[in-house]
Amino acid sequence: MMGMGGVKRFEWRESPPDWRGRHRICRELLIHPVTAQALLNRGMSNPAEAFSFLYGAVHHDPFRFLQMGTVVDRITRAVADGEGIFVFGDYDVDGITGTVALVDFLRRIGARVGHMVPNRLTQGYDLSPKVVAETKAAGYGLLVTNDCGVTAHEAARHAGELGLDLIITDHHLPDEKLPEALAIINGNVGGSGYPFSGLAGVGTVFKVISALSRALGRGPDPEEYLDLVALGTVADVSPLVDENRALVVAGLARMNNIPRLGLAALIDSAGLGGRRIGAKQLSYVLAPRLNAAGRIATAEVGVDLLLCEDADEAYRLAMRVESLNRQRRLIESETTREALALAEDDIAFEEVPVIVVGSNDWHPGVVGIVAARLADRFARPALVFGEMGRGSARGYGDFDVIGALDECADVLEDYGGHLHAAGVRIKFPNLPELRRKINEIARRKPIAPHPLLEIDAELRLTAVNEQLLWEIERLDPYGIGNPEPVFNTGGVMLADEPRVVGKNHLKLVLTQDGVSLEAIAFGRADLTSYLPRNRPFDIAFHLERNTFHAGSNIQLRVLDFDFEERVEGGLSSVSVDDRRDSGAMDDLLEIVAAGPTVIYAGSNRRREIQRFLALRGYLPATIPADLDDRHYLFWETLTIGGFKVIPEAWACVCDPFDNPYDAILLRELGRIAGNLHLVLLYERQDLKEWHRKALDRVRLAEIYRDLPKDGPFNDDIIVQLSGRWMTRGEARLALSIFLDLGLLTRRNGSYELVSVQDRRDLTKSFTYQRLVRFGAEGRRFFRQQMELEGRELLKLLLNVCSTVG
C-alpha cells in the first residue's frame, strides 16, 4: 500500500540562483556552479567567505566567557586542596560525552572526582535538590553540572543553603532569572561574553577543559577530547557552523585515527570497524546506541564505556550497549506495530487530521521514535503515549505542535517542546478528550499537505563526476545551519527495472542525456509499481558516495519523486550567425540596432565597444530588466538577475569565452527570450594565444618562499600576492594547495607555515588536480571555439549549459 501522503512527499522550494555570486566564486575557486550556489545558500556571499568555509577553522578563546576565570580559580583550588568535585551530567549523548570529558580531565590533573548521570525514567531531567543534598552529604565541596542546570533554581538555591559551591555549564536557554551559582558558563546566557551561542553541552565543557589546561600548564592535551565533542555535538543536533564546524571536523579526524578505547569498542560493536566515520555514522549509528542505554537501562553504562581504559572491559561494556540497543529496537518495533494497528483500526483517516494513540504497556523510552514513524507513515501529526501517560508529539508539515498543546493544556499534566516536537504527560482517562480537542484545532488550521524541501540547485546527471562529488563532500559535516545539499533534476527515466533491497528500499538506475547513474530511495519500495516506465519524471536527491560492500561509486540518494508531466523551458529556439573573422564593429552596430542585445567581450574590448556604441546613441543597461531597443547589456550584467521576458534577443560573442562558466549564462538569456540569435563576432586565434600560466611546481615554490616565515599571517597575503604577479583567485588556489598538502595551517583567519622535511607530491592535492583539469578543459574549450563550425559550436555551448550549469 502506498503511504497516505501519495508519491510526492515534499513541497520543493528551489533557492533563486545568485548568478553574480555564483559566477565570482566559480571563477576564483574553480568550483562547479552548483557547489558555489550551495555555499551561497549557506551564507557565503563571496569567494573569501567561501574559501574560509572550505579551509578555515574557527576557535574562540575560552576566556571570552566572562566567568571562566572564576571557574578556573575554583576548580584549581579544589584540586590543590584535595577537595572533592562532583560532576552531574544529563542522560543524553551530549551529557554523557561532556561528563566523560570533564571527569577524565579532572582525574588526570589529580582531582578527587565523583560523577552521576540521572536515570531518565526514575529521576528525570536536570539537577534536583535531592541530588544536591546527597552530594553535600557525600563530602563534596564543589558541584559542576554539564548540559543542564541553567533552569534548576530550586536545586541551586538548596546548594547555597548547604554551602555547596555550584558551577553550571550548560547550553540550554535560561529563564528570565538565572539560578544562584558561583559561575555559569553558557553561550546562551545574555552577557556571557562568548561570541558563539551554538556550543553543545560537551562543547561548553571542552572550553572549560581548554581554559584549565592553559591556566595549569599541565594535564592532557584538550584535543584528546575532540572525538567526544564531535559525537555529543552531532548527537544533540547543534548547529554545525562557526566553532562547532571546526570542532566536529577535528573530532572526526581524531576518531578516524586515534579514537579512545571505549569509543573504538563501540564503533566495532556497531559494525563500523575499518570504515570511515562521518557525521551520519554519529547521528544514525553511534548516538542511538548510547541513547538506548539511557532509554532502556541507565546512561551510566555509556559513561563507564567511554571512561574505560581496559580493552576487555571496554569490549564487555560495548556488547552491553549493543544488547540494550537490540532490546530498544525490539521494543520500538513491537510498539510501532501496535500503534499502527490502533491508528488503522480506530481512526477514520479522512476525518482525523492528528493521530493520538497510547497504551500503559508501551515503554516511554521509545514513544518519540514511534510518533515520528506514525507521522511519516500517515502524513499527519502524531501523539503517542506510553507507561504512566508519558508521551511524545511529532509534527508534520506546518502544524504547530506546541501551539496546539497550549490550547489543550487543561487536559495535560505537563508538556514542553517547540514547533515540530514536544514531550507530553497525561492521565490516560483524558486521552479521548485530548484527541477530540487537538483534532478540532487541526481542522481550524488545515495542515499543509507536504513539508518543505529546500532545493539548493538544479543538477543534470551529465555534470555528476568525482570532481563535483569531492567538492560537495568538502561541505561536510552536515547539520543545522549547514544541511546536506539537495539537488533536483527533471526528465530522468528508468534505465532498468527497479529492485527492492533490504526491507523496503528501492534501488534504481536512472538515465538522462545519455548518462546513467545508480540511485537508491530509502523506504520507498511502495513505489515499485508506480514508477513511470516509458516517460520521464523529476527527482530531488542528495549526491553521495556509496561504499556498501567495500566498493565505492557515485550514487543519487533520492528524497522525493514528482511524476507530474511538464515541459522544460529555456534554449528551445536558438539560431547561430557565424561572422567570425569579420572584425567589423559595423556588424556589432547592425545587431544592436536590430533589437535587445547582450555582448560578451574581454575587459579591454569592452571599453572600446562602449565608446563606439555611445557615439552612436546606444548605452549599456545597468540591470537586465532595462534591456530594450536603445540599451544593450554586457554579459556579466546577466549575473544580477531580475529579468523580463522579451520576444527576441541577440547574443554577440566578441571574444572567445574565457571558460565554460562564462558560457552558462547563455541558458539564462535563452529563458527570457522567445527567440535567441547567437552571433559569433570574434577573430580566430592560434592556441598559443590562450595563455593561462599554470600554477606548476616551480611557480608554487616561488609563492611558498614569499610567504612570511616569522609567524602567523592573515588574508592580506592574498592582496599582496595578487598585487604583484597573479590574480586573487590564483593566490587563494595556491594557499588551498598548501593547505591540502599540510604545508600550511589555517585557524581563526590566520595562516601559519608548517615545518616539513619531505618533498610533497602535488598530485595529492585535490585543488591542484582541479587546477590541472580546469586548465586542460580551458585549452580544449578555446580550441573548440576556434575550430568548430558554427552549428557544431552552438551544440557545444548548449551542451555546456546543460552539463556545467
N, C-alpha and C positions, 0 to 999 in steps of 0.2 A: 504493500500500500504506500502510495506517495504521501510525504509529510503534508500536514494540513496547510502549510504555507505555500504549497504548489512548487513549481520549478524554480522560479526566481525568488531567492530568499532575502535579497537586499535591495535597497534603493541606491543606485550608483550615482555618485556625485564626483565628477572629474574636476580637479583643480584647473582653473583657467591658465593656459600656458603663459609664462612670463618670458616672452621671446627675447627681450633685451637682456635680462639677467641670464637666461639660458645661453644666449649667444656668447656673452662675455666669459662665462665660466667654461664653456666648451673650448673656446679658443685659447684661453690661458692655461687650463689644466689638462687639455687634450682628453677630455672625458666625453662619454656619449650624452646626447641631449636629454635622454630620459633620466640619466644619473644626475645631470645638472638640475633638471626640474625637481627631482626628489629632494635634492639639497635645498633648493629654493623653497619648497613646500615645508621644510623643517626650519625655516628662518634664516638660512644662509643667503644673504642678499647680494653678495659679490664674491669674486674669486678669492679674496683674502680670507673671508669668513669660511668659505667652503674648504679652503686649504687648512685652516685651523681645525675645522671639524674632523677632517680626514686624518690629519697628522698631529694634532695638538693633544695636550694633556693638562687639564686644569686641576690644580691643587691649591686650596686656600689654607692659610696659616691657622692652625688650631687655636692660637691665642687671640684670634679675632673674635672668638666667643669672649665677651667681656668678663664673664665669671670663671673662665678657665684657670686663671691664676689662683683663685680661691680653692678650686678643686684640686689642683696640683699640690698646693701647700698642705691641704688637709690630708690627702692620701699619703704624701711623703712623710708627714709627721706620724701617721698611723703605722706606716712601715717601720720607721725608725724606732718607735716606742713599743713595737710588738703588739699593737692594739688590733683586735680582730676586726676585719672588714667583711660585711655580708653583702653579697650581690644577689639582687632579686630581679629576675627577668620575666618576660612574657612567655607564653607557652607555644607561640607560633615559631616558624623558622627564623624570622628576624630576631625574635627574643632568644631563641636557642643559640644562634651563632654569636650574637652580641654577648651573651652570658659566658659562652666558652672563651671568646677572645679576651674579655676582661679578667676572668678568673685565671686563665693560663698566664697572662702577662703579670698579674699581681703575684701569683705563686713564684714566678721566675725572678722577681725582684726581691723576694724574701718576705712577702706579706703572709700573715695568717688569715686565710680566706675560707669563708663558707658560702654556699650558694643554694638557690632554690628557684625552680620554675613551677608555678602552681598547676594543680590538676584542673583541666578545662571544665570537667563536669561537676566536681565536688567543691572546688574552691573558687572557680570563676576568674574573670579578668581583673587585673590591677592590684596594687598594694592595698592591703586591708589593715585595720587596727590590730587584728589578731596576730598577723604576721609581724607587725612592729613590736608587739608585746613579747612574742616568742623570741625575736631577735635580741631584744634587750635582756631577756631572762637568760639567754644562752651566753651572755658575756661579751657581745659585740658592742663596739663603741661607735661604729660608722656603718651606715646602711646606704648602699648605692643601687639605684634602680636602673634598669635597662629596658627600653622600649615600652615604658609605662610610667605612671606616677604623676604626670602633669595635671591630672584632674583628681588625684587622690587626696582631697582636702582633709577628710576625717583622719586618715592614716597619718598624714603629715603633721596634723595638729597633735595627735597622740604621741608621735615621736618627740615633738618639742616638750610635751608634758613629762616624758620619761627621761629627757636629757640625752636622747639618741640623735646624733648628727645625721642629717639626711641630705644626700646629693641625688638629684633627679637627672637622669639622662633619658631623653625621650624625643620623639619627633611628631607626636600627635598634636592636634590643635588644642590649645588651652581654653579653659573657661575665661570669663571676663576677669575674674580674680585668680591670681596664681596661688598655689599652695605654699604654706610656710616651710621653707627649706633653707639649708645653708647655701646651696647653689643649685641653679637649674641650667642645664646645657641642652638647649632645644632651639633649632633654627627657626621654628615656627612661633617662638615667643617674641613678641614685639620688643625691640630694643636689645636683642641678644647680641647684636654687633656682627653676626656672621652673615656673609653676603649671599649664601645659598640656603634656601629653606627646604630643599628636597632630600636631604640626607635621610636614610632609613635609620632605625634604631641602632643597628650594628655599625653603620657609617658614623653615627654620633659617638659611639663607644670608641671607634677607631681614632677619632680625633682626640679623645681623652688619652688613649694609649700613646699617640704621637706626641702629645704635649708632655706627658710623663717621661717618655723616652728622652726627649730633648732636655728637659729640666734635670733629670738624673744623670744623663750621660752614660747610662749603663742599661743592661737588660736586653731582651731580644729585640731584633730589628722589627719595627711595626709592620714592615712589608710581609712578614711571616703570616700575618692575619688577613691578607688581602683575599685569599681564597674564601674565607668565611664571610668577608664583606661582600664579595660578589654574590655568593649564594643567598645571603639574607636580603640584600638589596633587590635582587631579581625576584625572589620569592614573595617579597612584600609589595611588589608591583610599584616600586618607587620610580619616579621619572628618570629615564636614562639619558639625561642631559647634564651639561656643566660638569661638576666634580664627580657625580655618580657615574657618568660615562667613563671617565678616566679610571675610577676605582674598579669598575667591573671589567674593563679591558685588561687592566693589570692583574686583577684577581683571577680571571680566566687563564691568562698566560701562566700564572703560578700553578693553578690547579692542573693544567695540562703538562706541567713539567715536574714540580715537586709538591704534590698535594700532601697535606698532613695525613697521618696514618689512618685515623678514623674515617676521613673523607675518602681516601683511596679504597678502604674496605667497602664503604657504601657504594662507590662507583662500580666496583667489581661485582658486588652482590646484585646490583641493578642491571647487570649485563652490559655495562658500558666500558668494561676494561679494554684498553687498547684503542678506543675511539676518541676522537676529539670532542671535548666538552665545550658546548656553547651555551648561550642564554636559554635556548629552547630546552636543552637537557636539564638545566637547572629548574626551569619552570614546570616541565611536564614529567620529569623522571625523579630527580633527587628530592626536590622540595616536597612533593606529595608523600614520599616515603617518610620523611621526618615529621610531616604533619600528621601522618597516620598514627604515629606513636602517641602523639598528644590527643588524638581523637578517640582512639580505642583503649589506650592504657594511660601512660604518663609521658610527658615530654622529657622527663629526666633521662629516659633511655637514650634519646638523641644527644643530650648534653654529655652523658657518660661516653657515648661512642666518639664524639668529636674531641673529647679531652683525653681519650685513651692513648697510652704510649706503649702498649704491649700488643704485638701483632696477633697472637692467638685470641686475646680478649677482644680486640677490635673486630676480628672475624666473627666471633660469637655474637657480639652486640649487633653487627651488621645483619647477621642472619635473623636475629630477634626483630630488628626493624623490618626486614623483608617479610617475615612471618606476619607481623602486625599489619603490614600493607596488604598482604593477600587476604587477611581477615577483613580489613576495611573494604576491599573490593568485593568480597563475597556479600558482606552486609549491604553495601551500596547496591549491588546487583539485585539482591532479593528485595530490598526496599523499593528500588526503581520499578521492578516487575509488579509489585503490589500496588504502588502508587499509580502506575499506568492503568492497571485493571480498574482501580477505583475511578480514575478520571474517565476512562472509556465507558464504564458501565453506568456511572451515576450522574454524569454531566451531559446535558444537551449542548454540544459544542457550538451550534449555530446561535444559541441564545445566551450562553455564558462566556463572556469575554475574558474572565480570570478564573484560573483553576485554583481551588482551595481543597486540599486533602490532608488527612492526618491519621495517625494511629499511635496509641500509647505504647505499642510494641516496637516502634521504629527507633533506632539508635540516633540520638540527637547529633552525633558527630558526622553524620552523612546527609542530613536533610538539605544542606546548602547545595551539595552536588546534585542531589535528586531534583531539587527545584529547578536548577539550571537545565537539567536534561528534559524535564517536562516543558519548560518554556520554549526550548529549542524544538522539541518534538511536535508541539501543538501550536507553535507560533503565537503565543499569548503569555501574559504574566502568570506566574505560578507561586503559590504559597504552600509549603509542606511543613507539617508539624510532627514531632516525634515525642518520645517519652517526656512526661511531665509538662507537656504543652510547649516545649522549646522548639522553635521553628525558624524557617528562613524563607525570605521572599526574593524572587528574581524577576526583573522586569523584562519587557520586550518592546521593541520599537521605541516610541517616545513616551511610554507610560511612566508617570512619576510615582515610583513606589512609595517613597517617604511621604509625599504629599497625600496619597491615598490613605496611608496608615494614620496620618494626622487626623483625618476625618473619621477614622474608626477607633480612635484612642479609648473611647468609653467601654469597648468590649475587649481591650487588650490589657495584659498585666504590665508589659514593658515592651519597648521597641527602640530601634536606633539604626541609622544607616544613611543612605544617600539616594540619589535619583534612580539608580538601577538595581540596588540590592539593599537588603536590611535583615537584621536579626530581630525575631519577634518571639514573645512569650504570651501564651493564652491559656485559659482554663477550657478544657475540652467541651463543656456544655455550651460555651459561647461560640463554638466553631460555626454552626449554621447561621448565626446572626452575622458573623464576620463575612461569611460567603455572600449573604444577601446584600450587605452594605457595600462591600468593595465592588461587587458587580454592578450595583446601581451607579456607583461613582464612575466605573469604566464605561457604562452606557452613556453617561452625560458627556464624557470626554473620549470620543472614539480614538482608538489606538491606530497609529499609522500602520499600514499593512506590512511594511518592511523596515527593519532597522537600516541605518545609513551605512554605506560602504564608501569610504573616501578613496577615490582613484587618483594615483599620482600622475600617470601619463598613459597615453596610448603607446603600445609596443607591438610592432609587427614581428612575426616569427623570423623573418629574414634578418632582423637586427640582432637576434639572440646568438651569442657566441661566448667563448671562455673569457674574453676581454671584458665584455659587459657584465658577466656574472661576477668577475673579480671586483669590478667597480662597485656593484651592488653589495657584495659581501663586506666591503670596506665601511659600509654604513652600520653594520652590526657592532655591538649588541642592540637589539630592538627592545622597545618597551614604551611606557608612557612618555610622550614628548618626542619619541623617535620610533614611530611604528614601522613595522616591516613594509617596504614599498609594495603597493598594489598597482598592477597594470591591467589594462583591458585591451582587447582587440576584437575586431569584427571580421566576419567572413571566414571563420575556420570551419573545417569539415573533418569528419571521421576518416582516417586513413585505413582503419581496420575495425573489426568488431570489438566493442568494449568488453572488458573482462571484470568480473567481481573477484577481488582479492581480499584476504583477511576476512573479517566478519562481515563488513558491509561497505567496503571501499571500491571505488570504480577506477580501473586502470585503462587509460586511453592512449591512442596515438592520433595526434591532431595534425592537420596539414593546412598550409596557407601559402600562396605564392610559390608553390613548388618546394617548400621546406616542411619537413615533418619532425615533430618532437614528441617525446613521451610526456604524459600528463597523468596526474592522479587527483581524484576528488574524494576526500575522506568523508565517509558517512553518506555517500550519495549513490549507493547501489540501487536505490529506488528508481533511479533514472535510466536504468539499463534499457528498458523497452521504449522509453520516451525520446531518447536522443535521435534527432533527425539523421537519417542515413544518406539522403540524397540532396540535401540543401545545407547552406552554411548557417552558422549561428555565432553568437558572441559569448565571450568568456571574460571573467575577471579572475586574476591569478597572481600568485607570488612566483618569482623566479628563484630556483634553488638548485643545489647540488644534491643528487640522490646518491647516498653512499650505502644503500641497503645491500646486504650480502657482500660487503667489502669492495664492491665496484664503485665507479664514480662516473656519473653522466649528468648533463643538464636536464632538468625536469621542470614542468609547469605544475604548480600546486593550485588546482582550480578551486576558487572560493565560491563562484556562482556562475550560473548559466542564464542566458537570455535567448529564447528560441524565437522571439518575435522577428518577423522578416522586415528588413529595412533596406533602403538604398543608400549607399555611401556617396558622399559628395566630395567635390574638390578634384581639379585637374581632369575633368571629364571632357573638356573641349579646349585643347591646346594645339596651336599650329606653330611652325617654325619658319622663320625667314632668315636664310643664311647669307649675310652680307660681309662675312669675314674678309679681311684684306682690302676692303674698300677704303678704309682710313678716312672717310669723309665726314666731317662734322655736319655737313649739309644733310646727310642721311638721318642723323640724330634729330636735327631740327624738323625734318619732314615728319618723323614719327611722333615727336612731342606735339606738333601741330595737329596731328590726326586725332588725338584723344588722350585720356589719362595714361601717363607713362611712369614706370618705375625704372630707375637707372642703376646698374651695378658698375662701379668703377673704383680703381685704387685711389688712395688719398691724393696723390699728385694730380692724377687725371680729373678727379672730382672738382678741384678748384678751377681747372681750365674749362670744364664743361659748364660750371655755374656762371663764370664770367661770360662765356659765349652765349648762353641762353638768356641771361639777364639783359644783355644788349638788344635782344630780340623780343623782350616783353614777357619772358617766362621765368617765374620764380619758383624755388623749391618749397613744397609744403612742409610744415614742421611736424604735422601728425597725419597718419593715414586717412583720417576722416576728411581732411581738406583736399584730397586728391581730386582734381577736376580738369576741365579743358584748359585752364590757364595756369595750373600748378602741376609740376611733376614731383616725383618723390625719389629721394636717394634710397638705395637698397636697405641700409641699416636702419632707416626710419621705420621700416616694417616691424622691427622688434618692439616698438612702443605699443602696438595693438590699437584697438579702438577703430576697427574697420567699418566701412559702409559698403553695401553691395552695389556694384556697378555693372552695367550690361556688357562692357567691353574694356579691355586694358591691354597695354603693351609693356613687355619687359625687355629692356635693352641691356645687353651684356657688352659693355665697352672694354672690359679687361677680362681675361680668363678668371674664373672663380679661383680664389686662393686655396680653398679646401672644401670638402663636401658639406661642412657645417654651414657655409655661406649659401650653398645651393638649396638647402632645405626650405628656405623662406619662399621659394617658388610655389610650394604647396599652399602656403597661406594666401598668396596672391591668387592662386587658382580657385580658392574657396570664395573669394569676394567678386570675381569677375565671371560673368556668364560665358564670355569668350576671351581667351588669353592668347596673345600673339607673342611668341618668344623671338626676339631679333638678336642675331649674333653680329656684333659690330667690331670685334677686336681683331688685331692682326695676329696671324700665326707666328709662333716663335720657335726657336730651337730649344730642345730640352735643357741645354746648359743655361738658358735664361731663368730656369726655375732654380733659384739659388737659396734653398733653405740650408743654412750652415748647421750641421749636425752637432749635438752635444755628445761628442765622442770621448774616449778615454783621455785624450790629450787636453781637450778643452775643459773637461770636468776637473782634471788635475789642476789646471790653472785656476779655476774657480775655487777649488778647495784650498789652494795655497793662499788665496786672497782673503779667506775667512779669518776673523780675529782669533788669535791664539791665546790671548791673555785673560780669558774669562767669558761669561755669557754675553750674547748679543741678541738683539731683537729684530723685528721685521724691517727696520731701517736698512738692513743689509740688502734687501731686495731693491730698494730705491737706489742705493749706492752702486750695485752691480748693473742695474738697468741703465743708470745714467752714463755708464762708460761704454759697454760694448754688447749689450743684449737687451731683450725686452723683459718686462716684469714677469711675464708668463714663463720665459725661459729660465729666469732666476729661480722662480718657485719650483719649476720642474727639476732643476739641479739640486735644490735643497731636498726635494722629495726623494730623489735618487740616493742622496747621502743618508737620509732617514731610513730608507728601505734597507740599506746595506749596513746599518749600525755604525756609521761613521759620525753620526750627529744625533743628539737627543733634543727633544723639544718639550718644554714644560712651562705652563703659565705664560705662553707667548715668547719665551726666551729659548735660544738655541745654545748648545754647548758642544764643542768638539769632543769626540771620544778618542782616547789614545789607543791605536791599534798597530800591531806589528805586521800582520799578514796582509797579503795582497787580496783585494776583494774582486770577485767576479761580477762584472757589470750586468751580465745576463740574469743574475739572481734578483735584480731589482725589477719588479713588475712595472714600475714607472718607466724605466729605461726600455723595457720590452715594448711598452705602449708607444714610446717616442720613436723607436725604430720602425714599428709597424705604421705609425702615422706618417712618418717620412716616406716610406715606401708607397703607401696609399696616395699621398700627396703627389709624388712624382708620376704615378700611374694616372691619376686623375688629370694632371696637367697634360700629359701626353695624349690622353683620350680627347681632351678639348682641342688639341691641335690637329689630330689625325682623323677623327671620326667625321663621316658625312653628316649633314645637318639633322636628318631624321633619326639616324642612329644615336647622335648626341642627345637629341630630345628624349629618346627612350632611356638613355643612360641617366639623364637628370631626373626623369620621373621615377626611375628605379631608386636613385639616391634618396629622393623624397620619401619613398616608402620604406627603405631599409634603414636610413640614418635618422629620419625624423620621428 
